[in-house]
Amino acid sequence: MNQLKRILLAEDNPKDVELTLAALEENHLANEVLVVNDGAQALDFLYRRGAFKLRAPENPAVVLLDLKMPKVDGLDVLRKVKADDTLKMIPIVMLTSSREEKDLVESYQLGVNAYVVKPVDFQQFVDAVKQLGVFWGLINEPPIGSVRRVR
Amino acid sequence: MGAVSEAHRGPRAQDDRAQEGDRGTEKQAGEPGSGRSVSGDRGQDDARSTTSAILNILEDAAGEKAHVEATQKAVLNILEDSAEEKARLADTHRAALNILEDAAGERARVEGTQKAVLNILDDFAEEKARLADTQRAALNILEDFDIEKNKVESVNVELRNEIAERTRAEEALRIANTAVERANKELEAFSYSVSHDLRAPLRHVDGFVNLLTKSVAPQLDEKHRRWLDMVSESAKQMGRLIDDLLVFSRMGRSELKTERVDSERLVGEVVRDLGEQETGRSIEWEIGALPPVPGDPPMLRLVWVNLISNALKYTRPKSPARIEISSRAEGSEVIFCVRDNGVGFDMQYVHRLFGVFQRLHGATEFEGTGIGLANVRRIVSRHGGRTWAESTPGEGAIFYFSLPNGKEGS
């Protein structure tokens, strides 16, 4: 926890974590990623409690959330964050396998900032994650109180 | 009656008085005889006796006179009594006459009353007859009532049975609905799981094959690279099949949101979108009048996309390709028709045409998973319509689907 990371990735599947990191590495953004393995850990990080009690107070520039995770799923994390005045400004991107309409609708109703379906085709997946990383990690100006980009 | 008994008493009272009179007469005759006495000197005696006799006679005559007077008085009394009696009789008679008169009046009154009573009785008889009629009518009505009541009761029983039957049916329906709802929920959970969980490993297969290919490609020979490509290609194909299956499943279970669909506009948009992708081809379109129909817009769009993209796909060897889209009204339905001059199909396999993942052409010839026409059939049938097709191989195919026009009674 020494180094502040700008992207929080909540993903329970290690293969997906590795592929996502591989895709982000193509833009040299892998080092900017902090990985948590479920929604409970994601909330601990955001609320600076548990294992993340001592982390620096800045918020990540973006949270990439898998929908289906053990314990607390992505929608629950999204609901909590968007209902909390101190956290609701953090951009949240759903990064999920689900193309189900109800997940899409519910995510937007809860105030998600983007919804990306992971393509089966790896090249498409790489392209999608690359664009995500570039947009949220480089192009988008995050809210005040976020980790600043080290130039 | 009082007058009659008075009349009887009258004569008897008269007799009583007559007997009293007779007794009085006997007493007076006996008294002179008992007072006479016999003396001594004959001449003198004679004279004396004669004088005495004359005296006696005179005495007797005086006695007789008194007697006669008494009798006369008695007679007069009797006569007086008789006049009184007569007057009384006349009174009685008058009274009797009055009574008789009264009796006659009474009789007339009685007769009148009797007649009136008879009339009343007559009326009574009539009334009684009428009452009997009424009673009979009432009885008939009651009988009818009874019959009616029985009918109503039997109808009631039928109704009760029907209600019980319906309640049972509703209960069965409710249970069935619950089962359907549960099945739908399970299906949803299933397809969610398919969507999320089956796709993830495929993504990993393709992802790591891809990473492997990138890092070791220079050391691999052509054959090994081809194998890796085939692994990757198969993973992608399975991903497409899963996606298609999910769409097909969604077409079957998602709720129909019916509204008026402008067929001409919809077909125009689909033709434009799909036509734009067919660069460098010569395509002749002929689009006729297409009436609006009630339906779920995204679903009907999918029907047209599938039929029109099929027409484009299977006319690829033809130049120019000719695609006609038309419609005709038939009863309460509209029949839409997409005709092309493409490769067509053999009519002996027409029954397989609308099946899931059924294909009448090889994958190398024409790409596709074989889900399109299955979706068309499912969507059209959910809208209450039918799908069918005709073809002559090498000359083209005609695909039809019918939809209810939404106008009642036409």
Interface residues (C-beta under 8 A of the other chain):
Chain A: N13 K15 D16 L19 A22 L67 K68 T96 S97 S98 R99 E100 E101 K118 P119 V120 D121 F122 Q123 F125 V126
Chain B: S191 Y192 S195 H196 D197 R199 A200 L202 R203 H204 D206 G207 F208 V209 N210 L211 S232 A235 K236 M238 G239 D243 L246 R250 S254
